[in-house]
Structure formats: structure tokens, C-alpha cells
Amino acid sequence: MPETYLHSHRVTSAEGDELEHANNVAYVEWMQSAAVAHSAACGWPPARYLEMGFGWFVRRHLIEYLQPAFPGDEIVVKTWVESMDRVSCVRKYEITRDADQILLAKAETKWVFVNYATRLPARIPVEIRERFA
């Protein structure tokens, strides 16, 4: 498995829904936060992408919900870049509840590397490819 990154988060009451568990949008936000934190930890924070004029846009999210998370739960999002091609990558996630290590969800995102000026896909630079591949 490629290098993994662990990102912790405490589920807030604002992330709860009418059933008193974390809503679907919260999972996407946790995935986004983990991906950005992982990239920054690898030397690629958002500001560095902005300076280059390039960055990542989401093409697709796929989430398999296995168990609910509840406000107050401490969750851990494990993430890694599974594969990378010329202009895109697939990032995977496993979301667990820290207290009992129950797997709450498995997910993946297809990210496309984009030129901010043209909004078109762009070749992923070798320095990014080498860091995450």
C-alpha cells in the first residue's frame, strides 16, 4: 500500500442530522480535510498550488457507508493516493471510530489536476507525481 496519512476529527453536533448521526456531507468534508492535510504534510499546501496556478478538482466521489458516526465521536480518516495517471489520481479513504476501531466508511475520490487559468486538465508535474505515486 502507498504511504498513508491519518487525520483525526471530533464529530460535531452541527454535523448531525435528524437521525442524530453524522450527515452524508460531513463525510465528504472529512475526506476533503484529510486530503488537504496529507498534501500539506507532503510539502504541497494549498498556497503552493496557487503559486503554480494549478490544483486539484474533484471528478467523482464514491462512498460506502458501513456504520454511523455520532456527535462526540473521535474519528480517524486514513488516506492515501492509490494510483496516478497523466492528469488525475485516485485517492482512497478509510474512516474509523477511534474508540472501538469500527470501520465506518470506505471511500475514494478521483481528482483531476487542473490549470486554474484555463480550467482544463493539465499534466501532473513530475515533482508531484514522485511525491505521491
GULOKE-300472 format. One record per residue: chain; x, y, z of N, C-alpha, C in turn; residue number from 1. Coordinates in steps of 0.1 Angstrom, whole numbers, m for minus. Layout:
N
+----+-------+-------+-------+-------+-------+-------+-------+-------+-------+-----+
: ch :   n.x :   n.y :   n.z :  ca.x :  ca.y :  ca.z :   c.x :   c.y :   c.z :   i :
+----+-------+-------+-------+-------+-------+-------+-------+-------+-------+-----+
:  A :     X :     Y :     Z :     X :     Y :     Z :     X :     Y :     Z : NUM :
...
+----+-------+-------+-------+-------+-------+-------+-------+-------+-------+-----+
***
This chain:
133
+----+-------+-------+-------+-------+-------+-------+-------+-------+-------+-----+
: ch :   n.x :   n.y :   n.z :  ca.x :  ca.y :  ca.z :   c.x :   c.y :   c.z :   i :
+----+-------+-------+-------+-------+-------+-------+-------+-------+-------+-----+
:  A :     8 :   m12 :     0 :     0 :     0 :     0 :     9 :    12 :     0 :   1 :
:  A :     5 :    23 :    m8 :    13 :    35 :    m7 :    13 :    42 :     6 :   2 :
:  A :    21 :    52 :     8 :    22 :    59 :    21 :     8 :    64 :    25 :   3 :
:  A :     5 :    61 :    38 :    m8 :    66 :    43 :    m7 :    78 :    52 :   4 :
:  A :   m18 :    85 :    54 :   m18 :    96 :    63 :   m30 :    95 :    72 :   5 :
:  A :   m29 :    98 :    85 :   m40 :    97 :    94 :   m44 :   111 :    98 :   6 :
:  A :   m57 :   114 :    97 :   m63 :   127 :   100 :   m74 :   125 :   111 :   7 :
:  A :   m73 :   131 :   122 :   m83 :   130 :   133 :   m93 :   141 :   133 :   8 :
:  A :  m105 :   138 :   137 :  m116 :   148 :   138 :  m126 :   143 :   148 :   9 :
:  A :  m131 :   153 :   156 :  m142 :   150 :   165 :  m155 :   155 :   158 :  10 :
:  A :  m165 :   145 :   157 :  m177 :   148 :   151 :  m185 :   159 :   159 :  11 :
:  A :  m190 :   169 :   153 :  m197 :   180 :   160 :  m212 :   178 :   159 :  12 :
:  A :  m219 :   185 :   168 :  m234 :   184 :   167 :  m239 :   190 :   154 :  13 :
:  A :  m232 :   200 :   149 :  m236 :   207 :   136 :  m235 :   197 :   125 :  14 :
:  A :  m227 :   186 :   126 :  m226 :   176 :   115 :  m237 :   165 :   116 :  15 :
:  A :  m245 :   166 :   127 :  m255 :   156 :   129 :  m267 :   159 :   120 :  16 :
:  A :  m275 :   149 :   118 :  m288 :   151 :   111 :  m300 :   148 :   119 :  17 :
:  A :  m312 :   147 :   114 :  m324 :   144 :   121 :  m324 :   131 :   128 :  18 :
:  A :  m315 :   122 :   124 :  m314 :   108 :   130 :  m303 :   108 :   141 :  19 :
:  A :  m297 :   120 :   143 :  m287 :   122 :   153 :  m274 :   114 :   150 :  20 :
:  A :  m271 :   112 :   138 :  m258 :   107 :   134 :  m252 :   117 :   123 :  21 :
:  A :  m239 :   115 :   120 :  m233 :   124 :   111 :  m239 :   123 :    97 :  22 :
:  A :  m242 :   135 :    91 :  m248 :   135 :    78 :  m238 :   132 :    67 :  23 :
:  A :  m244 :   129 :    55 :  m235 :   125 :    44 :  m225 :   135 :    40 :  24 :
:  A :  m229 :   148 :    40 :  m220 :   159 :    36 :  m208 :   159 :    45 :  25 :
:  A :  m210 :   156 :    58 :  m198 :   156 :    68 :  m187 :   147 :    63 :  26 :
:  A :  m191 :   135 :    58 :  m181 :   125 :    54 :  m172 :   131 :    42 :  27 :
:  A :  m179 :   138 :    33 :  m172 :   144 :    22 :  m162 :   155 :    27 :  28 :
:  A :  m167 :   163 :    37 :  m159 :   173 :    43 :  m147 :   167 :    50 :  29 :
:  A :  m149 :   156 :    57 :  m137 :   149 :    64 :  m127 :   144 :    53 :  30 :
:  A :  m132 :   139 :    42 :  m123 :   134 :    32 :  m115 :   146 :    26 :  31 :
:  A :  m122 :   157 :    23 :  m115 :   169 :    18 :  m104 :   174 :    28 :  32 :
:  A :  m108 :   175 :    40 :   m98 :   179 :    50 :   m86 :   170 :    51 :  33 :
:  A :   m89 :   157 :    51 :   m78 :   147 :    52 :   m69 :   148 :    39 :  34 :
:  A :   m75 :   150 :    28 :   m67 :   151 :    15 :   m58 :   163 :    15 :  35 :
:  A :   m64 :   175 :    20 :   m56 :   187 :    20 :   m45 :   186 :    30 :  36 :
:  A :   m48 :   181 :    42 :   m38 :   179 :    53 :   m27 :   170 :    48 :  37 :
:  A :   m30 :   159 :    41 :   m20 :   150 :    36 :   m11 :   157 :    26 :  38 :
:  A :   m17 :   164 :    17 :    m9 :   171 :     7 :     0 :   181 :    13 :  39 :
:  A :    m5 :   188 :    23 :     3 :   198 :    30 :    15 :   192 :    38 :  40 :
:  A :    12 :   180 :    44 :    23 :   173 :    51 :    33 :   168 :    42 :  41 :
:  A :    30 :   166 :    29 :    39 :   161 :    19 :    46 :   173 :    12 :  42 :
:  A :    44 :   185 :    17 :    51 :   197 :    11 :    43 :   204 :     0 :  43 :
:  A :    30 :   200 :    m1 :    21 :   206 :   m11 :     9 :   212 :    m5 :  44 :
:  A :    11 :   224 :     3 :    m1 :   230 :     9 :    m9 :   238 :    m2 :  45 :
:  A :   m21 :   242 :     0 :   m29 :   250 :   m10 :   m21 :   262 :   m16 :  46 :
:  A :   m14 :   269 :    m7 :    m7 :   281 :   m12 :     4 :   277 :   m23 :  47 :
:  A :    10 :   266 :   m22 :    20 :   262 :   m32 :    13 :   259 :   m46 :  48 :
:  A :     1 :   253 :   m45 :    m6 :   251 :   m58 :   m10 :   264 :   m64 :  49 :
:  A :   m15 :   273 :   m55 :   m19 :   286 :   m60 :    m8 :   294 :   m67 :  50 :
:  A :     4 :   293 :   m61 :    16 :   299 :   m67 :    18 :   294 :   m81 :  51 :
:  A :    16 :   281 :   m83 :    19 :   274 :   m96 :     8 :   277 :  m106 :  52 :
:  A :    m4 :   281 :  m101 :   m16 :   283 :  m109 :   m23 :   270 :  m113 :  53 :
:  A :   m20 :   260 :  m105 :   m26 :   246 :  m108 :   m32 :   241 :   m95 :  54 :
:  A :   m40 :   231 :   m96 :   m45 :   224 :   m84 :   m55 :   213 :   m88 :  55 :
:  A :   m61 :   207 :   m78 :   m69 :   195 :   m79 :   m84 :   199 :   m78 :  56 :
:  A :   m92 :   193 :   m88 :  m106 :   194 :   m88 :  m112 :   180 :   m87 :  57 :
:  A :  m123 :   179 :   m80 :  m129 :   166 :   m78 :  m137 :   162 :   m91 :  58 :
:  A :  m134 :   150 :   m96 :  m142 :   145 :  m107 :  m154 :   136 :  m101 :  59 :
:  A :  m150 :   128 :   m91 :  m160 :   118 :   m86 :  m157 :   114 :   m72 :  60 :
:  A :  m167 :   113 :   m63 :  m166 :   107 :   m50 :  m174 :    94 :   m50 :  61 :
:  A :  m169 :    84 :   m43 :  m176 :    72 :   m41 :  m175 :    68 :   m26 :  62 :
:  A :  m186 :    67 :   m19 :  m186 :    64 :    m5 :  m195 :    52 :    m2 :  63 :
:  A :  m189 :    43 :     5 :  m197 :    31 :    10 :  m198 :    33 :    25 :  64 :
:  A :  m210 :    36 :    30 :  m213 :    38 :    44 :  m215 :    25 :    51 :  65 :
:  A :  m208 :    22 :    61 :  m209 :     9 :    68 :  m215 :    10 :    82 :  66 :
:  A :  m212 :    20 :    89 :  m217 :    22 :   103 :  m218 :    37 :   105 :  67 :
:  A :  m228 :    42 :   114 :  m229 :    56 :   116 :  m219 :    61 :   125 :  68 :
:  A :  m216 :    74 :   124 :  m208 :    82 :   133 :  m217 :    91 :   140 :  69 :
:  A :  m214 :    94 :   153 :  m223 :   103 :   161 :  m216 :   115 :   167 :  70 :
:  A :  m223 :   126 :   169 :  m216 :   137 :   175 :  m209 :   133 :   188 :  71 :
:  A :  m197 :   138 :   189 :  m188 :   134 :   200 :  m178 :   124 :   197 :  72 :
:  A :  m181 :   116 :   187 :  m171 :   105 :   183 :  m158 :   111 :   177 :  73 :
:  A :  m147 :   105 :   181 :  m134 :   109 :   176 :  m132 :    99 :   164 :  74 :
:  A :  m131 :   104 :   152 :  m129 :    96 :   140 :  m115 :    98 :   135 :  75 :
:  A :  m110 :    88 :   128 :   m97 :    89 :   121 :  m100 :    86 :   106 :  76 :
:  A :   m95 :    95 :    98 :   m96 :    93 :    83 :   m82 :    89 :    79 :  77 :
:  A :   m81 :    76 :    74 :   m68 :    72 :    68 :   m69 :    74 :    53 :  78 :
:  A :   m59 :    80 :    47 :   m60 :    83 :    33 :   m47 :    80 :    26 :  79 :
:  A :   m47 :    78 :    13 :   m35 :    75 :     5 :   m39 :    77 :    m9 :  80 :
:  A :   m29 :    80 :   m18 :   m31 :    80 :   m32 :   m28 :    66 :   m38 :  81 :
:  A :   m39 :    61 :   m43 :   m39 :    47 :   m48 :   m32 :    46 :   m61 :  82 :
:  A :   m35 :    55 :   m70 :   m30 :    55 :   m84 :   m30 :    69 :   m90 :  83 :
:  A :   m21 :    70 :  m100 :   m20 :    83 :  m107 :   m17 :    81 :  m121 :  84 :
:  A :   m24 :    89 :  m130 :   m21 :    88 :  m144 :   m16 :   102 :  m149 :  85 :
:  A :   m17 :   105 :  m161 :   m12 :   117 :  m167 :   m18 :   130 :  m160 :  86 :
:  A :   m31 :   130 :  m159 :   m38 :   142 :  m154 :   m47 :   140 :  m142 :  87 :
:  A :   m47 :   128 :  m136 :   m56 :   125 :  m125 :   m50 :   115 :  m115 :  88 :
:  A :   m57 :   114 :  m104 :   m53 :   104 :   m94 :   m65 :    99 :   m87 :  89 :
:  A :   m64 :    87 :   m81 :   m74 :    82 :   m72 :   m69 :    81 :   m58 :  90 :
:  A :   m76 :    88 :   m49 :   m73 :    88 :   m35 :   m83 :    80 :   m28 :  91 :
:  A :   m78 :    71 :   m19 :   m87 :    62 :   m11 :   m87 :    67 :     4 :  92 :
:  A :   m98 :    63 :    10 :  m100 :    67 :    24 :  m107 :    55 :    32 :  93 :
:  A :  m103 :    54 :    44 :  m110 :    45 :    54 :  m113 :    54 :    66 :  94 :
:  A :  m125 :    54 :    70 :  m129 :    63 :    82 :  m133 :    53 :    93 :  95 :
:  A :  m126 :    55 :   104 :  m129 :    46 :   116 :  m132 :    54 :   128 :  96 :
:  A :  m140 :    48 :   137 :  m142 :    55 :   150 :  m130 :    51 :   159 :  97 :
:  A :  m124 :    60 :   165 :  m111 :    58 :   172 :  m114 :    49 :   185 :  98 :
:  A :  m125 :    51 :   192 :  m127 :    44 :   204 :  m128 :    28 :   203 :  99 :
:  A :  m134 :    24 :   192 :  m136 :     9 :   190 :  m130 :     4 :   177 : 100 :
:  A :  m124 :    13 :   170 :  m117 :     9 :   157 :  m127 :     3 :   147 : 101 :
:  A :  m140 :     6 :   148 :  m150 :     2 :   138 :  m148 :    10 :   126 : 102 :
:  A :  m148 :     3 :   114 :  m148 :     9 :   101 :  m161 :    15 :    98 : 103 :
:  A :  m162 :    28 :    97 :  m175 :    35 :    94 :  m178 :    36 :    79 : 104 :
:  A :  m167 :    39 :    71 :  m169 :    41 :    57 :  m156 :    38 :    50 : 105 :
:  A :  m158 :    34 :    37 :  m147 :    33 :    28 :  m150 :    42 :    16 : 106 :
:  A :  m141 :    49 :    11 :  m144 :    59 :     0 :  m132 :    61 :    m9 : 107 :
:  A :  m135 :    67 :   m20 :  m124 :    71 :   m30 :  m129 :    83 :   m37 : 108 :
:  A :  m119 :    91 :   m41 :  m121 :   103 :   m49 :  m112 :   103 :   m61 : 109 :
:  A :  m118 :   106 :   m73 :  m110 :   108 :   m84 :  m107 :   123 :   m85 : 110 :
:  A :   m95 :   127 :   m85 :   m90 :   141 :   m85 :   m84 :   143 :   m99 : 111 :
:  A :   m87 :   155 :  m105 :   m81 :   159 :  m118 :   m73 :   171 :  m115 : 112 :
:  A :   m60 :   171 :  m121 :   m51 :   182 :  m119 :   m55 :   192 :  m130 : 113 :
:  A :   m57 :   205 :  m126 :   m63 :   215 :  m135 :   m55 :   228 :  m135 : 114 :
:  A :   m54 :   234 :  m146 :   m48 :   247 :  m148 :   m59 :   257 :  m143 : 115 :
:  A :   m56 :   265 :  m133 :   m66 :   274 :  m128 :   m70 :   285 :  m138 : 116 :
:  A :   m61 :   289 :  m147 :   m65 :   300 :  m157 :   m74 :   294 :  m167 : 117 :
:  A :   m71 :   282 :  m172 :   m79 :   277 :  m184 :   m91 :   268 :  m179 : 118 :
:  A :   m90 :   263 :  m166 :   m99 :   253 :  m161 :   m99 :   240 :  m168 : 119 :
:  A :   m88 :   237 :  m175 :   m86 :   225 :  m183 :   m77 :   215 :  m175 : 120 :
:  A :   m78 :   202 :  m177 :   m69 :   193 :  m171 :   m55 :   196 :  m176 : 121 :
:  A :   m45 :   193 :  m168 :   m31 :   196 :  m171 :   m23 :   184 :  m166 : 122 :
:  A :   m11 :   182 :  m173 :    m2 :   171 :  m169 :     3 :   173 :  m154 : 123 :
:  A :     2 :   163 :  m146 :     7 :   164 :  m133 :    23 :   165 :  m133 : 124 :
:  A :    28 :   175 :  m127 :    43 :   177 :  m127 :    50 :   165 :  m120 : 125 :
:  A :    62 :   162 :  m125 :    70 :   151 :  m120 :    72 :   152 :  m105 : 126 :
:  A :    74 :   164 :  m100 :    77 :   165 :   m85 :    65 :   161 :   m77 : 127 :
:  A :    53 :   163 :   m82 :    41 :   159 :   m75 :    39 :   144 :   m77 : 128 :
:  A :    41 :   139 :   m89 :    39 :   125 :   m92 :    49 :   117 :   m84 : 129 :
:  A :    61 :   121 :   m82 :    71 :   114 :   m75 :    68 :   114 :   m60 : 130 :
:  A :    62 :   125 :   m55 :    59 :   126 :   m41 :    47 :   117 :   m36 : 131 :
:  A :    38 :   115 :   m45 :    25 :   108 :   m42 :    24 :    95 :   m48 : 132 :
:  A :    31 :    92 :   m58 :    29 :    79 :   m66 :    36 :    67 :   m58 : 133 :
+----+-------+-------+-------+-------+-------+-------+-------+-------+-------+-----+
***
